[in-house]
Amino acid sequence: MSAFLLTEPEVGSDPARLATSMTPDDEGFVLFGIKLWATNGTIAGLFVVMARVPATEGNRGGITAFVVEADSPGITVEARNSFLGRRGIENALIRFDRVRVSAENVLMGVGRGLKIALATLNTGRLLLPAICGGKRGVQVVLERGPRLVG
Ligand SMILES: Cc1cc2nc3c(=O)[nH]c(=O)nc-3n(C[C@H](O)[C@H](O)[C@H](O)COP(=O)(O)OP(=O)(O)OC[C@H]3O[C@@H](n4cnc5c(N)ncnc54)[C@H](O)[C@@H]3O)c2cc1C
């Protein structure tokens, strides 16, 4: 089970402003920040975390996606979020306090995370519902036969 951690308490629709940081050091990276509305966050074994890598000499840095093991030291699931509906959703507020992450856990390269984040949002928020809606329409036609509309 995995969770996708992009949104922060101060950053939602505009992911380019995210503040969670991944600072490089000799052994890899150190993760610091807080993520909100993480679906599956209370039960996932792996997190895909979007964080900002600072620019260093010879490296432009930028928003980067990392795979982070959920049981790494320094990770706290601070709350299971409640919603007016959707009572079954396992959605979390998660804090990262100096979490060590290996350099091999970078997804697709440093600075390429915003592209991954936007592609994930487009797929999850637009494409999947559109496919489900389309398939349901096909199913209705198969079950009831084609009908003239309008
Ligand atoms: C059930 C649920 C599950 C979620 N799961 C996840 C998850 O797994 N991982 C994750 O990272 N996030 C998740 N989210 C968070 C979700 O992606 C954010 O709620 C979303 O990005 C919007 O951010 P926000 O709530 O901060 O709203 P805001 O960014 O504050 O936006 C509030 C309103 O203002 C509008 N708005 C914002 N900026 C502008 C602008 N420049 N011009 C015009 N209108 C604007 C928005 O369209 C919106 O209507 C989840 C949210 C919910 C409700």
The ligand as an SDF file (V2000), in Angstrom:
LIG
                    3D

 53 58  0  0  0  0  0  0  0  0999 V2000
  -10.7520   13.2870    0.1520 C   0  0  0  0  0  0  0  0  0  0  0  0
   -9.4440   13.9450   -0.1870 C   0  0  0  0  0  0  0  0  0  0  0  0
   -8.3350   13.1650   -0.4410 C   0  0  0  0  0  0  0  0  0  0  0  0
   -7.1080   13.7730   -0.7250 C   0  0  0  0  0  0  0  0  0  0  0  0
   -6.0150   12.9690   -0.9340 N   0  0  0  0  0  0  0  0  0  0  0  0
   -4.8080   13.5520   -1.1330 C   0  0  0  0  0  0  0  0  0  0  0  0
   -3.6380   12.7350   -1.2810 C   0  0  0  0  0  0  0  0  0  0  0  0
   -3.6760   11.4970   -1.2540 O   0  0  0  0  0  0  0  0  0  0  0  0
   -2.4390   13.3730   -1.4140 N   0  0  0  0  0  0  0  0  0  0  0  0
   -2.3430   14.7350   -1.4550 C   0  0  0  0  0  0  0  0  0  0  0  0
   -1.2130   15.2420   -1.5970 O   0  0  0  0  0  0  0  0  0  0  0  0
   -3.4400   15.5340   -1.3360 N   0  0  0  0  0  0  0  0  0  0  0  0
   -4.6650   14.9700   -1.1870 C   0  0  0  0  0  0  0  0  0  0  0  0
   -5.7820   15.7710   -1.0430 N   0  0  0  0  0  0  0  0  0  0  0  0
   -5.6350   17.2150   -1.0980 C   0  0  0  0  0  0  0  0  0  0  0  0
   -6.1390   17.8250   -2.3860 C   0  0  0  0  0  0  0  0  0  0  0  0
   -5.3090   17.4730   -3.4740 O   0  0  0  0  0  0  0  0  0  0  0  0
   -6.2070   19.3320   -2.1230 C   0  0  0  0  0  0  0  0  0  0  0  0
   -7.2990   19.5250   -1.2570 O   0  0  0  0  0  0  0  0  0  0  0  0
   -6.3400   20.1450   -3.3600 C   0  0  0  0  0  0  0  0  0  0  0  0
   -5.0820   20.1870   -4.0210 O   0  0  0  0  0  0  0  0  0  0  0  0
   -6.7870   21.5750   -3.0840 C   0  0  0  0  0  0  0  0  0  0  0  0
   -5.9560   22.1580   -2.1410 O   0  0  0  0  0  0  0  0  0  0  0  0
   -6.5830   22.9630   -0.8920 P   0  0  0  0  0  0  0  0  0  0  0  0
   -7.5840   22.0760   -0.1900 O   0  0  0  0  0  0  0  0  0  0  0  0
   -5.4430   23.4980   -0.0700 O   0  0  0  0  0  0  0  0  0  0  0  0
   -7.3800   24.1550   -1.5270 O   0  0  0  0  0  0  0  0  0  0  0  0
   -6.8260   25.5690   -1.9930 P   0  0  0  0  0  0  0  0  0  0  0  0
   -5.5930   25.3970   -2.8130 O   0  0  0  0  0  0  0  0  0  0  0  0
   -6.7430   26.4690   -0.8030 O   0  0  0  0  0  0  0  0  0  0  0  0
   -8.0090   26.0350   -2.9140 O   0  0  0  0  0  0  0  0  0  0  0  0
   -9.2770   26.4200   -2.3540 C   0  0  0  0  0  0  0  0  0  0  0  0
  -10.1830   26.8590   -3.4720 C   0  0  0  0  0  0  0  0  0  0  0  0
   -9.6200   27.9880   -4.1510 O   0  0  0  0  0  0  0  0  0  0  0  0
   -9.4720   27.7140   -5.5460 C   0  0  0  0  0  0  0  0  0  0  0  0
   -8.2350   28.3190   -6.0100 N   0  0  0  0  0  0  0  0  0  0  0  0
   -6.9990   28.1140   -5.5100 C   0  0  0  0  0  0  0  0  0  0  0  0
   -6.0920   28.8480   -6.1660 N   0  0  0  0  0  0  0  0  0  0  0  0
   -6.7660   29.5310   -7.1380 C   0  0  0  0  0  0  0  0  0  0  0  0
   -6.3740   30.4470   -8.1420 C   0  0  0  0  0  0  0  0  0  0  0  0
   -5.1080   30.8210   -8.3040 N   0  0  0  0  0  0  0  0  0  0  0  0
   -7.3370   30.9360   -8.9410 N   0  0  0  0  0  0  0  0  0  0  0  0
   -8.6240   30.5550   -8.8050 C   0  0  0  0  0  0  0  0  0  0  0  0
   -9.0530   29.7030   -7.8600 N   0  0  0  0  0  0  0  0  0  0  0  0
   -8.1320   29.1740   -7.0330 C   0  0  0  0  0  0  0  0  0  0  0  0
   -9.4320   26.1700   -5.6610 C   0  0  0  0  0  0  0  0  0  0  0  0
   -9.8870   25.7360   -6.9360 O   0  0  0  0  0  0  0  0  0  0  0  0
  -10.4040   25.7860   -4.5580 C   0  0  0  0  0  0  0  0  0  0  0  0
  -11.7410   25.8540   -5.0010 O   0  0  0  0  0  0  0  0  0  0  0  0
   -7.0140   15.1950   -0.7670 C   0  0  0  0  0  0  0  0  0  0  0  0
   -8.1420   15.9830   -0.5310 C   0  0  0  0  0  0  0  0  0  0  0  0
   -9.3440   15.3700   -0.2310 C   0  0  0  0  0  0  0  0  0  0  0  0
  -10.5510   16.2500    0.0280 C   0  0  0  0  0  0  0  0  0  0  0  0
  1  2  1  0
  2  3  1  0
  2 52  2  0
  3  4  2  0
  4  5  1  0
  4 50  1  0
  5  6  2  0
  6  7  1  0
  6 13  1  0
  7  8  2  0
  7  9  1  0
  9 10  1  0
 10 11  2  0
 10 12  1  0
 12 13  2  0
 13 14  1  0
 14 15  1  0
 14 50  1  0
 15 16  1  0
 16 17  1  0
 16 18  1  0
 18 19  1  0
 18 20  1  0
 20 21  1  0
 20 22  1  0
 22 23  1  0
 23 24  1  0
 24 25  2  0
 24 26  1  0
 24 27  1  0
 27 28  1  0
 28 29  2  0
 28 30  1  0
 28 31  1  0
 31 32  1  0
 32 33  1  0
 33 34  1  0
 33 48  1  0
 34 35  1  0
 35 36  1  0
 35 46  1  0
 36 37  1  0
 36 45  1  0
 37 38  2  0
 38 39  1  0
 39 40  1  0
 39 45  2  0
 40 41  1  0
 40 42  2  0
 42 43  1  0
 43 44  2  0
 44 45  1  0
 46 47  1  0
 46 48  1  0
 48 49  1  0
 50 51  2  0
 51 52  1  0
 52 53  1  0
M  END
$$$$
